[in-house]
Amino acid sequence: MDSPNDPNRDNFGDVSSTPGFNAPPPQPPRSQPGFMPPPPPPPGGFHFPPPPPPHMGQGPMAPMGYRQPVKSRSTVWRVVGLLILIGVIGFNVLIFAGMFGGMAMLGGGGSSDPHRVVEYDRRAGVSKDKIAVVSISGVIMEEGEGGLFGGGHENPVQLLEDSLDRAAEDPYVKAVILEINSPGGGVTASDLMHHKITQFKSQTNKPIVVYMKDLAASGGYYISAPADVIVANPTTLTGSIGVIIQGLNFHGTLTEVVKAKDMTIKAGKNKGMGSPFADPTSEEAKEGNAILQELVDEMHGRFKKLVKEGRKNRLAADWETYADGRILSADKAKTLGFVDRIGYFDDAVEEAERLTGSRNAQVVEYGRKPSGLAALFGMNSDAKKPKVSLEDVPAATADALAARMQAMARFYPNRPLAIWVP
């Protein structure tokens, strides 16, 4: 038994059996070399317990009787539910803000007017004079702008009218360039745009220059005819001066394959002319086709009349021979007097400056200011947005995609069209 005064004895007694206690290595006897006396005890004979090991309260080093706290599952689900509720409320607020135009302020960029036409810089200039550019692309149809999100197909007729109204009110705009890339479209839509262009010229005395890109055919040429100067790209396809009514006939399929009968009820024998279910060999169908032919011939005659009025003495003597719906190259169109110059956009700017006497004018471009939620999500694919690549434009909404698909198909049954249909 150890003596109470033995320096090898701890003041608390034998703790070698205490869990977690590491006994010191055995000391050699006092008489042998290497013996090191233990440090003296603190005053009062009291030892403080050693500090707790790292990560106290976790794993195997946790003290006896300690319980790690466990998060309540109900608390987690409450937090998730609250986040979902906040998201739903926020989304509904955005929708209502878009419906009432509250998000229009997010459109940004350019300066706008009451017509929601935005002016963007396209080329800097030295003078205060401006040349305004209006882009007309795609199928020309008078269709409304679509959607709560502001991402529907742009109405080209309304865009042109609003743009020319802004150009007329701006005293610094000296000329307008119509940048056309279109296969044409509806006869009425093309005629409305033609009328607006001639009205603008007569009321403002500001010249209009047309710059043709890939395609300026049929309705695209219809609206080009009244321009003061037409510049065509070397690879432009133009012409196609004609009118068409597209249609299909399923009579044989219905009567011979499906064994169906046409049960159309009508008042007036020609009420159903052009019907895809009528027998094309019947006298009634033949009479209806003759009436439709007379209609498109009349529209074609008006088309040629407007071309003659717009181009005046610049047309070749035999120009009308080529106004039969055929497509023309830029070189052939210039030979016949349908265009004035073959060149590029800079050449169109040069012509606008020549007509106005301006030098180093600013070139600005008109477009739409995004409205509604389009301003937030950038979904207005038809609004002009500067310095944005095609990769940055988000996917179109469903209604805009449907309009694009119809434009690509270029099929509008039973509607008189000034459009090139290859």
Buried (B, 14 or more C-beta within 10 A) or exposed (E): EEEEEEEEEBEEEEEEEEEEEEEEEEBEEEEEEEEEEEEEEEEEEEEEEEEEEEEEEEEEEBEEEEEEEEEEEEEEEEEEEEEEEEEEEEEEEBBEBBEEEBBBEBBEBBEBBEBBBBBBEBBEBEEEBBBBBBBBBBBBBBBEBBBEBBBBBBBBBBBBBBBBBBBBEBEBBBBBBBBBBBBBBBBBBBBBBBBBBBBBBEEBEBBBBBBBBBBBBBBBBBBBBBBBBBBBBEEBBBBBBBBBBBBEBBBEEBBEEEEEEBEEEEEEEBEBBBBBBBBEEEEBBEEBBEEBEEBBEEBBEEBBEBBBEBBEEEBEEEBBEBBEBEBBBBEBBBBBBBBBBBBBBEBBBBBBBEBBEBEEBBBBBBBBBBBBBBBBBBBBBBBBBEEEEEEEEEEBBEBBBBBBEBBEEBBBEEBBBBBBBE
